[in-house]
Amino acid sequence: MNNKQTIKCTVEDCKYCDCDKDTCMLNKIKVCNCDGSGIKETTMCDSYKEK
């Protein structure tokens, strides 16, 4: 069974962000913890592409 999810996003300079709806246009995203700390606040979207 396939559940459709909405990925919330407000990063306006990413080309995948639909700024009118504050959602990501991708079906799935990868996330990364770039500094390796494991703290949730430092986790970000690895699919980011600049507009």
C-alpha positions in Angstrom: 0.0 0.0 0.0 1.4 3.4 -1.0 0.7 6.3 1.4 1.1 9.7 -0.2 2.9 12.1 2.1 3.5 15.8 2.0 7.1 16.9 2.8 7.0 20.3 4.4 9.6 22.8 3.2 10.2 26.5 3.6 13.7 26.7 2.1 12.8 29.2 -0.7 16.2 29.0 -2.4 15.9 25.3 -3.1 14.6 24.5 -6.6 12.5 21.6 -5.2 10.6 23.9 -2.8 7.1 24.9 -3.9 7.1 28.2 -2.1 3.3 28.9 -2.6 2.5 25.7 -0.7 5.6 25.4 1.5 6.1 21.8 0.3 8.8 19.8 -1.4 8.1 18.7 -4.9 10.1 15.5 -4.5 8.4 12.2 -3.7 11.1 11.3 -1.2 14.2 13.1 0.2 17.4 12.0 1.7 18.5 13.7 5.0 22.0 14.0 6.4 23.5 15.0 9.7 26.3 17.0 8.2 28.4 17.7 11.3 28.0 14.1 12.7 26.7 15.3 16.1 23.4 13.4 15.9 21.5 16.4 17.1 18.1 16.6 15.3 18.5 20.4 14.8 21.6 19.9 12.6 19.9 17.4 10.3 19.1 18.8 6.9 17.8 17.8 3.5 20.5 16.2 1.4 18.4 16.7 -1.8 18.9 20.5 -1.7 19.6 22.1 -5.1 20.1 25.9 -5.4 17.7 27.7 -7.7 
